Amino acid sequence: MVCKGKNYFPTGPVAAQTLEDTISVTIDITRGSDGLIVGTAQVDTYKATVFQTNKNDNHVVFVGDPHIKSGLRTGNLDRVTGELFLDLGMFGGLKKGFLGTCRPGQKLF
């Protein structure tokens, strides 16, 4: 999927610096049982992570490493609307996140 949105860097309770960005998300389903779908997700150039969702739920939850300083810590994707949120840790002394909307990528061949 291709996701267009903004990187944001909170600078206060209601203020943030933003920077437009486009990232890619690739999801690979590895197994599913008991109503749970589990697999891996590659989000842009970040380390691949695990995801999980319930077959009846529209939200995919990315389970990264919450202890790393910078990189994909957690995120969620709405399978219906394509809305994506990522917690990307700290960059340059500021917290970094991504908010955007994903659409299926275009076939090249």
TORLUM-715618 format. One record per residue: residue in one letter; x, y, z of N, C-alpha, C, O, CB in turn. Coordinates in steps of 0.2 Angstrom, whole numbers, plus 2048, in hexadecimal, padded with zeros to 3 digits. Glycine has a CB too. Layout:
AXYZXYZXYZXYZXYZ/...
END
This chain:
M8047FA80080080080080480680080A8068027FB800806/V80280B7FD8058127FD8018168027FB8178028058157F6/C80581980780281D80C80482580C80A82680D80381A813/K80082980B80283080A7FF8348117FA8328137FF834804/G80383881480183B81A80784081C80A84381880083681F/K80784082380C84582681084282B80D83E83080984B828/N81684382B81A84283181984783681984D834822841830/Y81884683C81784C84181B84B84781D84584980F84C843/F81D85084A82285184F81F85585481F85C85482985484D/P81B85385981885785E81D85C86282285A864815853864/T81B86286282086786581C86A86B81F86E86F82186C860/G81686886D81286A87380C86787380B86286F811872872/P8088698788018658797FD8658737F98608727FE86887F/V7FD86A86F7F886A8697FC86D8637F986E85E7F386F86B/A80386D86380787085E80B86A85B80E86685F80B87685F/A80C86A85581186585281486884B81086B84780D85E850/Q81A86684A81D86784381B86183F81A85B841825867844/T81986283981785D83481B85D82E81E86382C81085D833/L81C85882A81F85782481C85282081B84C822827855825/E81A85481A81684F81681B84981482184A81381485380F/D81884381381C83D81281883880E81283880F82083B818/T81B83480B81882E80881C82880A82282880981782E800/I81882380D81C81D80F81881780C81381780981C81C817/S81B81180C81880B80A81780680F81B80681481D807804/V81280280F8107FD81480F7F681080B7F680B80A7FF818/T8127F18128117EA80F80F7E68148137E58198187E880B/I80A7E28138077DE8188087D68168057D58108007DF81A/D80A7D281A80B7CB8188077C781D80A7C68238127C9817/I8027C481C7FE7C08208027B98218037B581C7F77BF81E/T8047B78278077B08288037AB82B8047A582A80D7B182C/R7FE7AD82F7F97A88327F37AB8357F37B18367FD7A4837/G7EE7A78357E87A98387E47A483C7E479E8397E37AD833/S7E27A58427DE7A08457DA7A384B7DC7A984D7E379A848/D7D57A084D7D17A28527CE7A98517CE7AD8567D47A2859/G7CD7AB84B7CB7B28497D07B78497CF7BD8487C67B484E/L7D77B584A7DC7BA84A7E07B98447E27B48427E07B9851/I7E27BF8417E77BF83B7ED7C283D7ED7C78407E47C3835/V7F37BE83C7F97C083E7FE7C08387FD7BC8347FC7BC844/G8037C58388077C583380D7CA83480E7CC83A8047C682C/T8107CC82F8167D182F8147D782B8107D682681D7CE82D/A8177DC82D8167E282981C7E68288207E782D8107E782D/Q81E7E88228237EC8218217F381F81D7F481B8287E981A/V8237F88248217FF82382780382182B80482581E80182A/D82780581B82C80981883380681983380081782C81081B/T83780981C83E80681D83F80482484580282584380B81B/Y83A80482883B80282F83B7FA82F8397F782B835805833/K83E7F883583E7F18368387EE8368337F08388427F083D/A8377E88328317E483282E7E38398327E283D8317DE82E/T8277E38398247E284081E7DD83F81C7DB8398227E9842/V81C7DB8448167D68458107DB84580F7E08478167D284B/F80A7D88428047DB8427FF7D68448007D08438027DF83C/Q7F97D88477F47D48497ED7D78487ED7DD8497F47D1850/T7E87D48467E17D68467DC7D18467DE7CB8457E07DA83F/N7D67D28487D17CD8497CD7CD8427CD7D383F7CC7CF84E/K7CB7C88407C87C78397C27CC8387C07CE8337C67C0838/N7BF7CD83E7B97D283E7BA7D98407B67DD8407B47CF843/D7C17DB8407C27E18427C67E583C7C97E28387C77E1848/N7C47EB83C7C77EF8367CE7F28387D17F58337C27F5834/H7D17F183E7D77F483F7DD7EF8407DC7EA8437D67F8846/V7E27F183D7E87EC83D7ED7F08427EE7F68417EB7EB836/V7EF7EC8477F47EF84C7FB7ED84A7FC7E784A7F27ED853/F8007F28498077F084880A7F084F8097F485380A7F5844/V80D7EA8518117E98578187EA85681B7E585480F7E385A/G81B7F08578227F18568267F085D8237EC8618247F8853/D82B7F385D82F7F286482E7F98678317FE8668377F1862/P82A7F986D8297FF87182F80287482E8078778237FE875/H8347FE87583A80087983F80387484480687783D7FA87C/I83F80386E84480686A84380E86A83D81086B843804862/K84881186984881986984581B86384182086384F81B86A/S84781985D84581B85784381585284781185284A820853/G83E81684F83C81084A83480F84C83181285084080A84C/L83280A84882B80884982980585082B7FF851828804843/R82680885482480685B81D80385B81C7FD85D82480C860/T81880685881180385780E80785281080C85080E80485E/G80880585080480884B7FD80484A7FC7FF84C808809845/N7F98088467F38048447F080783E7F280D83C7ED80584A/L7ED80283A7EA8048337E38028337E17FC8357EE80082E/D7DF8068317D88058307D78028297D88058247D380B831/R7D57FB8297D57F88227CF7FA81E7CF7F98187D37F0824/V7CA7FE8207C580181C7C78088197C68098137BE801820/T7C980C81E7CA81381C7D18148197D38198167C9818822/G7D681081B7DD81081A7E181581E7E781681D7DE813813/E7DE8188237E181C8287E681882C7E581382E7DC81F82D/L7EC81C82C7F281982F7F581D8347F68238337F781782A/F7F781A83A7FA81E83F80181A8418008148427F681F846/L80681D84280C81A84481081E84981082484981181983E/D81281A84F81781D85481E81B85281F81585281581B85B/L82282085082881F84D82E821852834821850829823847/G82C82285983182385E83482A85D83082F85C83781E85D/M83A82B85F83E83185F84283385A84682E858841832866/F84283985784783B85184984285384484685384483A84A/G84F84385385284A85484F84D85B84E85385B85084E84F/G84E84986084B84B86684484C86784184E86C84F851868/L84084B86183984C86183684586083884185C83785185C/K83084486382C83E86182A83F85A82884485782683D866/K82983985682783984F82283484E82282F85182D83784B/G81D83684A81783284981683384181883883E81183484D/F81182F83F80F83083880882F83880582A83B81382B833/L8048338357FD8338347FC83382C7FE8388297F9838838/G7F882F8297F782F8227F182A8207EE8278247FD82D81E/T7F082A81A7EB8258177EE8218127F282380D7E5829814/C7ED81A8127F081580D7EB8138087E58138097F280F811/R7EE8128027EA80F7FD7EE80A7F97F480A7FA7E88157F7/P7EB8057F67EE8007F37F38037EE7F28077EA7EA7FB7EF/G7F98007EE7FE8027E97FC8007E27F87FC7E18057FF7EB/Q7FF8047DD7FE8037D68027FD7D38087FC7D57FF8097D2/K7FF7F87CF8027F37CC8077F57C78067FA7C37FE7EE7C9/L80E7F37C78137F57C38137F17BC8147F47B78197F57C6/F8117EB7BD8117E77B780A7E47B58097E07B18167E27B7/
END
